[in-house]
Amino acid sequence: MARRRDGRPSHTLRPMTIRALLFDLDGTLIDSLPEIGGAMNDVLQQLGHPLHSLSDYRFLVGQGLVRLVERALPAERLDQLDEACVLFREIYTARACSSQLYEGIAELLEGASALGLPMAVCSNKPHAMTEQVAAERLAGFSWAGIEGERAGRPPKPDPAAALDLAERIGVAPAEVAFVGDTKTDMQTGVNAGMVPVGVLWGFRDRAELESHGAQVVVSRPDELLDWLRAAGESR
């Protein structure tokens, strides 16, 4: 059982039956903050604006490309939003696949597969970029679906993409763990009627995750795998 540092369980004790996993991408599977922050700062520099620290970007990401750029630009220069989005897409696309898996993620994915759990990715990164990164960094694992932000479909925390993936896999939403590192992911899980699982190796802290609906919070990938094994005993 995953536990807090004070020894208390980091998730509720009610039985949970988990039959599938949906993962956020950035901050959950891959450590993409250096590439995202670096690309956005290159855009700001080209446009003559102040740069943000890498730590700042932990709170600017999470709701898609347009919201990231909007938050990063000076409030009085949102007239440059379209131009900045084009620049960011060009710069970031060239370096997106440089991001690495977090330590322990490969073992987590291998372990989840060994448990017979279908897995999918549900990201707010533009769909083409999500597929690009998945092809480069996640190709060694079996995926039931890879979904990024698409035109005409609202981004997370709207549950549309998550529910589509659950239907594609063939499992009830209540039996899906939605794993992510931000309030957006926890809200997506809540909105989809799934089990929101927060991870602490990404961009946000426990307080944010729990206050936005996390039923499980883990500090390391191996803790998540332990919880999945325990949940598997109820299947």
Legacy VTK file of the C-alpha trace (Angstrom):
# vtk DataFile Version 3.0
C-alpha trace
ASCII
DATASET POLYDATA
POINTS 235 float
0.000 0.000 0.000
1.312 3.451 -0.903
1.814 5.554 2.228
2.445 9.166 3.108
5.652 10.174 4.841
3.707 10.378 8.097
2.801 6.709 7.704
-0.840 7.209 6.790
-2.170 5.565 3.624
-2.035 7.858 0.599
-5.327 6.571 -0.759
-8.743 5.665 0.518
-9.198 2.160 1.874
-12.365 1.282 -0.009
-11.887 -1.604 -2.446
-11.122 -0.505 -5.989
-11.324 -2.658 -9.071
-8.972 -1.351 -11.740
-9.147 -2.884 -15.217
-7.358 -0.227 -17.290
-4.990 2.736 -16.990
-5.065 6.127 -18.662
-1.866 8.137 -18.299
-1.208 11.808 -18.735
2.035 12.316 -20.669
4.001 15.405 -19.592
4.956 15.313 -15.922
3.610 11.785 -15.554
5.425 9.543 -18.024
8.030 11.938 -19.429
10.065 14.727 -17.847
9.386 17.344 -20.508
9.710 20.543 -18.480
13.223 21.445 -19.743
12.139 21.114 -23.381
8.813 22.928 -22.922
10.290 25.722 -20.824
13.317 26.087 -23.067
11.194 26.316 -26.209
8.826 28.864 -24.677
11.716 30.984 -23.431
13.196 30.941 -26.935
9.872 32.299 -28.197
9.803 35.010 -25.537
13.376 35.979 -26.335
12.594 36.273 -30.043
9.638 38.517 -29.234
11.658 40.649 -26.819
9.906 39.632 -23.594
11.212 38.606 -20.146
11.895 34.909 -19.646
10.459 32.577 -17.006
12.387 30.245 -14.731
12.078 26.509 -15.259
10.258 26.318 -11.928
7.680 28.829 -13.186
6.779 26.488 -16.017
5.604 23.844 -13.553
2.533 26.041 -13.077
2.165 27.320 -16.644
1.760 23.909 -18.290
-1.097 21.435 -18.094
-3.947 22.887 -20.131
-2.640 22.687 -23.660
-0.397 24.665 -25.974
-2.510 27.804 -26.325
-3.010 28.207 -22.576
0.725 27.722 -21.977
1.642 30.440 -24.461
-1.105 32.729 -23.175
0.165 32.402 -19.617
3.806 32.873 -20.609
3.275 36.061 -22.617
3.090 39.419 -20.835
-0.568 40.196 -20.158
-0.349 43.374 -22.232
0.980 41.506 -25.308
-1.683 38.885 -25.888
-2.050 40.415 -29.346
1.011 38.260 -30.140
-0.685 35.028 -29.064
-1.158 33.559 -32.542
2.387 34.423 -33.610
3.832 33.033 -30.390
1.864 29.788 -30.755
3.258 29.261 -34.252
6.802 29.931 -33.050
6.429 27.633 -30.060
5.067 24.804 -32.175
8.010 25.107 -34.583
10.673 25.262 -31.870
9.210 22.669 -29.525
8.437 20.111 -32.227
12.149 19.947 -33.035
13.074 19.047 -29.456
9.988 17.300 -28.034
11.474 13.834 -28.413
14.505 14.804 -26.330
12.400 14.376 -23.178
13.143 11.248 -21.175
10.966 8.846 -19.217
11.002 9.452 -15.487
13.021 6.960 -13.486
10.944 3.871 -12.766
8.354 4.484 -15.498
9.597 1.697 -17.752
9.310 -0.773 -14.878
5.839 0.548 -14.020
4.602 0.082 -17.579
6.136 -3.375 -17.822
4.545 -4.328 -14.508
1.126 -2.999 -15.484
1.296 -4.944 -18.737
2.218 -8.091 -16.817
-0.930 -7.574 -14.733
-2.954 -7.606 -17.942
-4.016 -3.967 -17.672
-4.700 -2.175 -20.977
-2.974 1.223 -21.060
-3.572 4.437 -22.991
-2.223 7.987 -23.070
-4.548 10.979 -22.661
-2.682 14.276 -23.031
-3.362 17.965 -23.614
-0.284 18.126 -25.828
-1.353 18.581 -29.480
-2.240 15.189 -30.920
0.503 15.074 -33.555
3.135 15.934 -30.928
1.693 13.347 -28.541
1.968 10.667 -31.210
5.489 11.829 -32.080
6.708 11.585 -28.486
4.911 8.285 -27.903
6.505 6.783 -31.009
9.944 7.829 -29.780
9.715 7.173 -26.038
6.854 4.709 -25.506
7.197 2.412 -28.502
8.442 -0.495 -26.412
5.105 -0.865 -24.636
1.626 -1.935 -25.707
-0.911 0.905 -25.951
-4.643 0.645 -26.471
-4.742 4.276 -27.582
-2.750 7.503 -27.784
-4.778 10.703 -27.612
-3.643 14.321 -27.566
-5.572 17.543 -27.964
-7.528 17.583 -31.224
-9.342 20.392 -33.010
-13.062 20.263 -32.328
-12.731 18.356 -29.054
-12.358 20.204 -25.744
-9.131 19.538 -23.824
-8.868 18.041 -20.366
-10.456 18.432 -17.844
-13.325 17.780 -20.236
-13.743 13.988 -20.087
-14.443 13.418 -23.798
-11.040 11.964 -24.724
-10.831 9.860 -21.564
-14.309 8.421 -22.078
-13.546 7.685 -25.719
-10.454 5.739 -24.685
-12.373 3.777 -22.044
-15.008 2.857 -24.623
-12.310 1.846 -27.088
-10.688 -0.395 -24.473
-14.066 -1.808 -23.460
-14.055 -1.048 -19.733
-16.446 0.905 -17.532
-15.103 4.348 -16.525
-15.388 3.441 -12.832
-12.820 0.678 -13.418
-10.246 2.986 -15.024
-7.434 4.708 -13.120
-6.661 8.136 -14.560
-3.022 8.812 -13.647
-1.608 12.328 -13.760
0.364 15.028 -11.996
-1.865 18.134 -12.063
-5.304 19.320 -10.996
-6.340 19.125 -14.647
-5.748 15.372 -14.599
-7.551 14.872 -11.300
-10.526 16.889 -12.550
-10.548 14.832 -15.749
-10.727 11.640 -13.731
-13.542 13.029 -11.596
-15.468 14.322 -14.615
-15.122 10.971 -16.384
-16.236 8.963 -13.345
-12.816 7.297 -13.153
-10.398 6.808 -10.246
-8.087 9.867 -10.160
-4.523 8.882 -9.224
-2.029 11.658 -8.507
1.744 11.313 -8.868
4.260 13.471 -7.018
7.256 13.132 -9.348
5.703 15.566 -11.839
4.821 19.247 -11.815
2.483 19.783 -8.830
2.179 18.907 -5.143
-0.010 16.687 -2.981
-2.242 19.531 -1.795
-3.279 20.410 -5.341
-3.908 16.803 -6.297
-5.950 15.918 -3.225
-7.978 19.130 -3.302
-9.029 18.367 -6.881
-10.215 14.831 -6.336
-7.252 12.464 -6.152
-8.327 9.207 -4.533
-4.771 7.875 -4.630
-1.482 9.798 -4.396
1.883 8.105 -4.858
5.442 9.380 -4.606
7.189 6.875 -6.865
6.272 4.654 -9.820
6.919 1.496 -7.809
4.321 2.627 -5.243
1.772 2.921 -8.019
2.624 -0.571 -9.232
2.206 -1.929 -5.687
-1.232 -0.317 -5.490
-2.209 -1.773 -8.859
-1.166 -5.224 -7.690
-3.288 -4.807 -4.564
-6.207 -3.558 -6.651
-5.754 -6.557 -8.919
-6.535 -8.879 -6.045
-10.118 -7.582 -6.136
-10.547 -8.233 -9.859
LINES 1 236
235 0 1 2 3 4 5 6 7 8 9 10 11 12 13 14 15 16 17 18 19 20 21 22 23 24 25 26 27 28 29 30 31 32 33 34 35 36 37 38 39 40 41 42 43 44 45 46 47 48 49 50 51 52 53 54 55 56 57 58 59 60 61 62 63 64 65 66 67 68 69 70 71 72 73 74 75 76 77 78 79 80 81 82 83 84 85 86 87 88 89 90 91 92 93 94 95 96 97 98 99 100 101 102 103 104 105 106 107 108 109 110 111 112 113 114 115 116 117 118 119 120 121 122 123 124 125 126 127 128 129 130 131 132 133 134 135 136 137 138 139 140 141 142 143 144 145 146 147 148 149 150 151 152 153 154 155 156 157 158 159 160 161 162 163 164 165 166 167 168 169 170 171 172 173 174 175 176 177 178 179 180 181 182 183 184 185 186 187 188 189 190 191 192 193 194 195 196 197 198 199 200 201 202 203 204 205 206 207 208 209 210 211 212 213 214 215 216 217 218 219 220 221 222 223 224 225 226 227 228 229 230 231 232 233 234
